[in-house]
Amino acid sequence: MDLPIFHLDWLNNRFLIGIIAVLHVFINHPLAVGGIAFVSTLEWWGRRTGDARWDKLAYRIMTTFFVITTTIGAMTGVGIWFSAGLVNPIAIGSLIRVFYWGWFTEWIVFVTEVVLILIYYLTWKSWTAQGDAKKRSHIRLGFGLAAASWLTMVLIVAILGFMMDTGTWLRDKSFFSAFLNPAYLPQLSFRTPVAMMMAGGAGLFLVVFFTRGDREFRMKAVRAIALWQLCWSPFAFLGATWYANIIPSTMIANLSVANTTQHFAEWFSIVKQLVLYVTLGGMVLAAWAVIRPQWYPRAMYFVPFIGFLFLLGHFERVREFIRKPFAIGNYLYSNGIRAQDYPLLQKEGMLKHLTYISAREITPENQVRVGKELFMAACSRCHTINGINNISSNLEAMYGKSKTWETDVVANYFVAMHKTRTFMPPFPGNDDERKAIASYLVWLQTNRDEAEPAQSSGVTIPKTEQQPGMAQQR
Amino acid sequence: MLLAQIQSAAPIPRDIPLPLPAPEWLLITLLVVSFILHILFVNLMLGSAVLTLIYEIRGRKQPEYDGLAYEIARTITVNKSLAVVLGVAPLLSINVLYTMHFYTANALTGTAWILLIPMIILTFLLLYAHKYSWEKLREHKGLHISMIAAAVLLFLMIPLVFLANVNLMLFPEKWLTVKGFFSALLLPNVFPRYFHFLCASLAITGLFLVWYVGRKQFNLAERLPQFEKNALRKQFYSLAFGVSVAQFTIGPLVLFTLPERGISAKMVVTILSGAVIALPALWYMWKEITSQEANVGQHLYRIAGLFSLVVVAMASGRHLYREEALADHRTQMKIKTEAFERASVEALKERMKTLGKEHPNVGNMTERKALALQKGECETCHHPVEWNEEMQAPPMSFLAAHTDLSPPIKAGASHGETVFVQNCGACHAVDKKLIGPPLTEIAQVYNEPNGIVTWAKAPGKKRPDYPQMPAFAHVPETDLKAVGEYMLQAGKR
């Protein structure tokens, strides 16, 4: 409402955050949170067995993890903020006001993590050469780093949980009630073992490349890594069960009246099955590799990791989906408008309160133009004009491609939109504004239009307010 | 007077109506301090990349410089990781302190802003590839140098995006004129500041290298046998000295191209005292460069200390400018935000009153001032309610969970019609097919409302040419029955 509208019409704004966030999670879970604990364990095992091949393998895996986490991993983390600041700035801005100290603490943990990872990786060879006492310190350093990496997850998951269920924060607005929201601990106890198992998956993946020409050692490595996965898999299963049981009650608190919509029920059952298949499948494969590593098929070196990526990607999608229609549960809708402001906006209209708009009144002449601007303000966080999830294809599915769409019918739809499509927010404006958006959408059936987003077309305010000396007295 | 006029042509957004997480002075301190730390490592990362490129090219004719380039390249791994991670804290702080200004600038330069992420990733990957392929590509120097050249080119573009942003956020009166990143880049002050930053990067990297190659742990005789320590340190001192002297012409240019609105006596004095502190630092550097003695580097910590003071003064001056430039605009934003907040709460209370009539026991709760906390269930829709009298606003969870966020409908409608319009009207009309069949058709299929209730709770798919209806099990049965009655009555007419 108060910010220039950044909009990617071809890609869809949510998709932008989605790509960056999923990429970040794909790196952060297996290669950092789980990865460091995994590599340290390998290094520890190498010292225990006295077989230098373990240390070499651990170092090579660490090199891969190091290069990826300090480039794509680190920058996609920043990228989530950048993209959220563009796509739903009010949501991320509100979250930062609530969680400033949580994030600040996380920053301190991050700095610790980065300093330790630099020391850990860059001193590996020199400390190893300096004898056993130094090697032991190096291994201890590795476990310290593993703890720091895990702590970053401990902190961030609280914020993720908060977006789904704000718990008692809406009443007391305190940091701790926000931090210890109902979804927090179950989600953490799911993500932790999954990260550990994924690290094993990534390790198994790399073993193929790093044990060439030494089949005997490869069998040993496969067996050790599978054992690692097997140890974590019951925890992953328990965590997933706890988390799966908490989701419905969270959503009951969120969704308009206690309902499980068709969509939600479908998604939820899919994800439940997926968790079951992937964790159990991972368990079976790991058991196979532990018992008979020499019979373990080569393709299966890659399958667990890809399976886990698939699970995690799907999991994040569902988490995002069930958050709808809110960006912050019960507080802020996904369109960036506070639930509290609805009565005012519905009474007085959005036009009166939008900062960037070309007119404050709807006339027959400007109806389509203003309708488009209102569409951008109220709908463009999820819908596009021509790209992914474009609004015309939605209307075609509802009203038919060949039939002429009617403004009144479309405008009428907005009244009950949030009741039939419970993942959508209610309409935030007045009757004239509903009709203006509807007239723009109907106009789209026969006209081609392009988005004019702020990042290329800039912003505007009504002409009368642009004159110097005429302050906006609204 | 003129200033007020300029200000009024600027858009005035409302702020996020949540309190700051800490006293403003604390957030400002954290912003300035963490930003200095961040930019220090950014300077080192950029400066080292540039020097690596220059020395590696020089190394083609003078092989000893290839070794020097490699030693400098090795420092980038640590410096770039710290630069990124230290950037999180100032980003966090600028987000809370200048929320709307920062996000506005981000959105207006959105394409370039989000491209920063892949650009920085690519640069870092190039730097790793360059460092780790030094031996492998010894016979393919051209290819090897082109990697660092590409990284440097990207590094030189990246600051422009940041500078365009932090510059644009200071000038709300320019927000209406900016059309994309390149036009934001052309606003005054961006380029002078850019060159100021580049020179600072080289100066700081020069001093850093004086320290780096002079350390006891740095075994110069083994790592760079062709170089003599004092001569090498003098070479880095000369670089730092040269660009620092250049700053005395670029600095004033930065100051003079700043729009005058944010300039205050306090700010100018702070900046100038920074420049004055830089003079003894230059003097000590000069002494080191011209020193005939063996112990070059004896003044290094003194120089570093003085330069730290210069940086603190410049960053503080920067902050004073920002505060002054945005003071009027922020006041206007505050007034607008508070006015909106009052209107929002009023409208909400009004809506709660109407709602109280539809949901009587909850409505009564809002009237009862005596009770501190009320807990219960709405008898109409069975949603749990908590109402705290001390709260300024009514319970949002209740409001959001109720029908009342639907746009208001016509007065005098029956309960059945109200629920119908709010839940079914999107797809069903009286005598016209919208998405689902009209009521006239439905009334022919059903004789009594219970059939409609059963269907609405778990709809199937009967008609091949219609999309399947979503379930309405979340609507209370009494409401569905009222809807059924209304549908039959309206459809038979």
HADDOCK unambig.tbl for C-alpha pairs under 7 A between the chains (distance, minus, plus):
assign (segid A and resid 2 and name CA) (segid B and resid 13 and name CA) 4.91 0.50 0.50
assign (segid A and resid 2 and name CA) (segid B and resid 14 and name CA) 6.05 0.50 0.50
assign (segid A and resid 3 and name CA) (segid B and resid 13 and name CA) 7.00 0.50 0.50
assign (segid A and resid 3 and name CA) (segid B and resid 104 and name CA) 5.77 0.50 0.50
assign (segid A and resid 4 and name CA) (segid B and resid 104 and name CA) 6.01 0.50 0.50
assign (segid A and resid 4 and name CA) (segid B and resid 107 and name CA) 6.01 0.50 0.50
assign (segid A and resid 4 and name CA) (segid B and resid 108 and name CA) 6.79 0.50 0.50
assign (segid A and resid 5 and name CA) (segid B and resid 107 and name CA) 6.65 0.50 0.50
assign (segid A and resid 6 and name CA) (segid B and resid 107 and name CA) 5.14 0.50 0.50
assign (segid A and resid 6 and name CA) (segid B and resid 110 and name CA) 6.43 0.50 0.50
assign (segid A and resid 70 and name CA) (segid B and resid 81 and name CA) 6.57 0.50 0.50
assign (segid A and resid 71 and name CA) (segid B and resid 121 and name CA) 5.39 0.50 0.50
assign (segid A and resid 71 and name CA) (segid B and resid 124 and name CA) 5.93 0.50 0.50
assign (segid A and resid 71 and name CA) (segid B and resid 125 and name CA) 6.61 0.50 0.50
assign (segid A and resid 72 and name CA) (segid B and resid 121 and name CA) 5.65 0.50 0.50
assign (segid A and resid 75 and name CA) (segid B and resid 117 and name CA) 6.12 0.50 0.50
assign (segid A and resid 75 and name CA) (segid B and resid 121 and name CA) 6.40 0.50 0.50
assign (segid A and resid 76 and name CA) (segid B and resid 117 and name CA) 6.89 0.50 0.50
assign (segid A and resid 79 and name CA) (segid B and resid 117 and name CA) 5.90 0.50 0.50
assign (segid A and resid 82 and name CA) (segid B and resid 114 and name CA) 6.52 0.50 0.50
assign (segid A and resid 83 and name CA) (segid B and resid 114 and name CA) 6.58 0.50 0.50
assign (segid A and resid 85 and name CA) (segid B and resid 103 and name CA) 6.31 0.50 0.50
assign (segid A and resid 86 and name CA) (segid B and resid 103 and name CA) 6.98 0.50 0.50
assign (segid A and resid 86 and name CA) (segid B and resid 106 and name CA) 6.57 0.50 0.50
assign (segid A and resid 86 and name CA) (segid B and resid 107 and name CA) 5.62 0.50 0.50
assign (segid A and resid 86 and name CA) (segid B and resid 110 and name CA) 6.87 0.50 0.50
assign (segid A and resid 89 and name CA) (segid B and resid 103 and name CA) 6.63 0.50 0.50
assign (segid A and resid 90 and name CA) (segid B and resid 16 and name CA) 6.97 0.50 0.50
assign (segid A and resid 93 and name CA) (segid B and resid 95 and name CA) 6.69 0.50 0.50
assign (segid A and resid 93 and name CA) (segid B and resid 99 and name CA) 6.68 0.50 0.50
assign (segid A and resid 94 and name CA) (segid B and resid 16 and name CA) 6.74 0.50 0.50
assign (segid A and resid 94 and name CA) (segid B and resid 18 and name CA) 6.93 0.50 0.50
assign (segid A and resid 96 and name CA) (segid B and resid 96 and name CA) 6.81 0.50 0.50
assign (segid A and resid 97 and name CA) (segid B and resid 18 and name CA) 6.76 0.50 0.50
assign (segid A and resid 97 and name CA) (segid B and resid 20 and name CA) 6.07 0.50 0.50
assign (segid A and resid 97 and name CA) (segid B and resid 21 and name CA) 5.71 0.50 0.50
assign (segid A and resid 97 and name CA) (segid B and resid 96 and name CA) 6.17 0.50 0.50
assign (segid A and resid 98 and name CA) (segid B and resid 21 and name CA) 6.71 0.50 0.50
assign (segid A and resid 100 and name CA) (segid B and resid 21 and name CA) 6.30 0.50 0.50
assign (segid A and resid 104 and name CA) (segid B and resid 89 and name CA) 6.66 0.50 0.50
assign (segid A and resid 107 and name CA) (segid B and resid 88 and name CA) 6.63 0.50 0.50
assign (segid A and resid 107 and name CA) (segid B and resid 89 and name CA) 6.49 0.50 0.50
assign (segid A and resid 110 and name CA) (segid B and resid 85 and name CA) 6.76 0.50 0.50
assign (segid A and resid 111 and name CA) (segid B and resid 85 and name CA) 6.04 0.50 0.50
assign (segid A and resid 111 and name CA) (segid B and resid 86 and name CA) 6.96 0.50 0.50
assign (segid A and resid 118 and name CA) (segid B and resid 78 and name CA) 6.71 0.50 0.50
assign (segid A and resid 255 and name CA) (segid B and resid 401 and name CA) 6.84 0.50 0.50
assign (segid A and resid 256 and name CA) (segid B and resid 400 and name CA) 6.85 0.50 0.50
assign (segid A and resid 256 and name CA) (segid B and resid 401 and name CA) 4.39 0.50 0.50
assign (segid A and resid 256 and name CA) (segid B and resid 402 and name CA) 6.48 0.50 0.50
assign (segid A and resid 257 and name CA) (segid B and resid 383 and name CA) 6.68 0.50 0.50
assign (segid A and resid 257 and name CA) (segid B and resid 401 and name CA) 5.43 0.50 0.50
assign (segid A and resid 257 and name CA) (segid B and resid 402 and name CA) 6.94 0.50 0.50
assign (segid A and resid 257 and name CA) (segid B and resid 474 and name CA) 6.32 0.50 0.50
assign (segid A and resid 258 and name CA) (segid B and resid 474 and name CA) 6.06 0.50 0.50
assign (segid A and resid 259 and name CA) (segid B and resid 473 and name CA) 6.92 0.50 0.50
assign (segid A and resid 259 and name CA) (segid B and resid 474 and name CA) 4.75 0.50 0.50
assign (segid A and resid 261 and name CA) (segid B and resid 471 and name CA) 6.99 0.50 0.50
assign (segid A and resid 262 and name CA) (segid B and resid 470 and name CA) 6.85 0.50 0.50
assign (segid A and resid 262 and name CA) (segid B and resid 471 and name CA) 6.82 0.50 0.50
assign (segid A and resid 330 and name CA) (segid B and resid 396 and name CA) 6.87 0.50 0.50
assign (segid A and resid 330 and name CA) (segid B and resid 397 and name CA) 5.73 0.50 0.50
assign (segid A and resid 330 and name CA) (segid B and resid 400 and name CA) 6.27 0.50 0.50
assign (segid A and resid 339 and name CA) (segid B and resid 400 and name CA) 6.45 0.50 0.50
assign (segid A and resid 340 and name CA) (segid B and resid 348 and name CA) 6.85 0.50 0.50
assign (segid A and resid 340 and name CA) (segid B and resid 396 and name CA) 6.68 0.50 0.50
assign (segid A and resid 341 and name CA) (segid B and resid 344 and name CA) 5.42 0.50 0.50
assign (segid A and resid 342 and name CA) (segid B and resid 405 and name CA) 6.55 0.50 0.50
assign (segid A and resid 343 and name CA) (segid B and resid 347 and name CA) 5.54 0.50 0.50
assign (segid A and resid 343 and name CA) (segid B and resid 348 and name CA) 5.47 0.50 0.50
assign (segid A and resid 343 and name CA) (segid B and resid 351 and name CA) 6.44 0.50 0.50
assign (segid A and resid 344 and name CA) (segid B and resid 343 and name CA) 6.98 0.50 0.50
assign (segid A and resid 344 and name CA) (segid B and resid 344 and name CA) 5.32 0.50 0.50
assign (segid A and resid 344 and name CA) (segid B and resid 347 and name CA) 5.02 0.50 0.50
assign (segid A and resid 344 and name CA) (segid B and resid 348 and name CA) 6.84 0.50 0.50
assign (segid A and resid 346 and name CA) (segid B and resid 407 and name CA) 6.29 0.50 0.50
assign (segid A and resid 355 and name CA) (segid B and resid 11 and name CA) 6.80 0.50 0.50
assign (segid A and resid 355 and name CA) (segid B and resid 12 and name CA) 6.85 0.50 0.50
assign (segid A and resid 355 and name CA) (segid B and resid 13 and name CA) 5.63 0.50 0.50
assign (segid A and resid 398 and name CA) (segid B and resid 435 and name CA) 5.87 0.50 0.50
assign (segid A and resid 399 and name CA) (segid B and resid 434 and name CA) 6.95 0.50 0.50
assign (segid A and resid 399 and name CA) (segid B and resid 435 and name CA) 6.15 0.50 0.50
assign (segid A and resid 412 and name CA) (segid B and resid 425 and name CA) 6.83 0.50 0.50
assign (segid A and resid 412 and name CA) (segid B and resid 426 and name CA) 5.67 0.50 0.50
assign (segid A and resid 413 and name CA) (segid B and resid 425 and name CA) 6.78 0.50 0.50
assign (segid A and resid 413 and name CA) (segid B and resid 426 and name CA) 3.77 0.50 0.50
assign (segid A and resid 413 and name CA) (segid B and resid 427 and name CA) 6.86 0.50 0.50
assign (segid A and resid 414 and name CA) (segid B and resid 426 and name CA) 6.95 0.50 0.50
assign (segid A and resid 415 and name CA) (segid B and resid 406 and name CA) 6.25 0.50 0.50
assign (segid A and resid 415 and name CA) (segid B and resid 407 and name CA) 5.97 0.50 0.50
assign (segid A and resid 415 and name CA) (segid B and resid 422 and name CA) 6.11 0.50 0.50
assign (segid A and resid 415 and name CA) (segid B and resid 426 and name CA) 6.86 0.50 0.50
assign (segid A and resid 416 and name CA) (segid B and resid 422 and name CA) 4.77 0.50 0.50
assign (segid A and resid 416 and name CA) (segid B and resid 423 and name CA) 5.08 0.50 0.50
assign (segid A and resid 416 and name CA) (segid B and resid 424 and name CA) 6.76 0.50 0.50
assign (segid A and resid 416 and name CA) (segid B and resid 425 and name CA) 6.57 0.50 0.50
assign (segid A and resid 416 and name CA) (segid B and resid 426 and name CA) 5.53 0.50 0.50
assign (segid A and resid 417 and name CA) (segid B and resid 426 and name CA) 6.67 0.50 0.50
assign (segid A and resid 419 and name CA) (segid B and resid 423 and name CA) 5.46 0.50 0.50
assign (segid A and resid 420 and name CA) (segid B and resid 423 and name CA) 6.67 0.50 0.50
assign (segid A and resid 420 and name CA) (segid B and resid 470 and name CA) 6.54 0.50 0.50
assign (segid A and resid 426 and name CA) (segid B and resid 405 and name CA) 6.33 0.50 0.50
assign (segid A and resid 426 and name CA) (segid B and resid 406 and name CA) 5.94 0.50 0.50
assign (segid A and resid 427 and name CA) (segid B and resid 406 and name CA) 6.96 0.50 0.50
assign (segid A and resid 427 and name CA) (segid B and resid 407 and name CA) 6.73 0.50 0.50
assign (segid A and resid 454 and name CA) (segid B and resid 107 and name CA) 6.36 0.50 0.50
assign (segid A and resid 454 and name CA) (segid B and resid 108 and name CA) 5.37 0.50 0.50
assign (segid A and resid 455 and name CA) (segid B and resid 107 and name CA) 5.76 0.50 0.50
assign (segid A and resid 455 and name CA) (segid B and resid 108 and name CA) 4.48 0.50 0.50
assign (segid A and resid 455 and name CA) (segid B and resid 109 and name CA) 5.17 0.50 0.50
assign (segid A and resid 455 and name CA) (segid B and resid 110 and name CA) 4.89 0.50 0.50
assign (segid A and resid 455 and name CA) (segid B and resid 111 and name CA) 6.21 0.50 0.50
assign (segid A and resid 455 and name CA) (segid B and resid 179 and name CA) 6.91 0.50 0.50
assign (segid A and resid 455 and name CA) (segid B and resid 180 and name CA) 4.96 0.50 0.50
assign (segid A and resid 456 and name CA) (segid B and resid 179 and name CA) 5.46 0.50 0.50
assign (segid A and resid 456 and name CA) (segid B and resid 180 and name CA) 4.49 0.50 0.50
assign (segid A and resid 457 and name CA) (segid B and resid 179 and name CA) 5.21 0.50 0.50
assign (segid A and resid 457 and name CA) (segid B and resid 180 and name CA) 6.71 0.50 0.50
assign (segid A and resid 458 and name CA) (segid B and resid 108 and name CA) 6.21 0.50 0.50
assign (segid A and resid 458 and name CA) (segid B and resid 176 and name CA) 6.69 0.50 0.50
assign (segid A and resid 458 and name CA) (segid B and resid 178 and name CA) 5.77 0.50 0.50
assign (segid A and resid 458 and name CA) (segid B and resid 179 and name CA) 4.50 0.50 0.50
assign (segid A and resid 458 and name CA) (segid B and resid 180 and name CA) 6.50 0.50 0.50
assign (segid A and resid 459 and name CA) (segid B and resid 176 and name CA) 5.58 0.50 0.50
assign (segid A and resid 460 and name CA) (segid B and resid 176 and name CA) 5.86 0.50 0.50
assign (segid A and resid 466 and name CA) (segid B and resid 9 and name CA) 5.25 0.50 0.50
assign (segid A and resid 467 and name CA) (segid B and resid 9 and name CA) 6.15 0.50 0.50
assign (segid A and resid 468 and name CA) (segid B and resid 5 and name CA) 5.19 0.50 0.50
assign (segid A and resid 468 and name CA) (segid B and resid 6 and name CA) 6.27 0.50 0.50
assign (segid A and resid 468 and name CA) (segid B and resid 8 and name CA) 6.03 0.50 0.50
assign (segid A and resid 468 and name CA) (segid B and resid 9 and name CA) 5.07 0.50 0.50
assign (segid A and resid 469 and name CA) (segid B and resid 5 and name CA) 4.78 0.50 0.50
assign (segid A and resid 469 and name CA) (segid B and resid 8 and name CA) 5.96 0.50 0.50
assign (segid A and resid 470 and name CA) (segid B and resid 8 and name CA) 6.44 0.50 0.50
assign (segid A and resid 471 and name CA) (segid B and resid 8 and name CA) 4.86 0.50 0.50
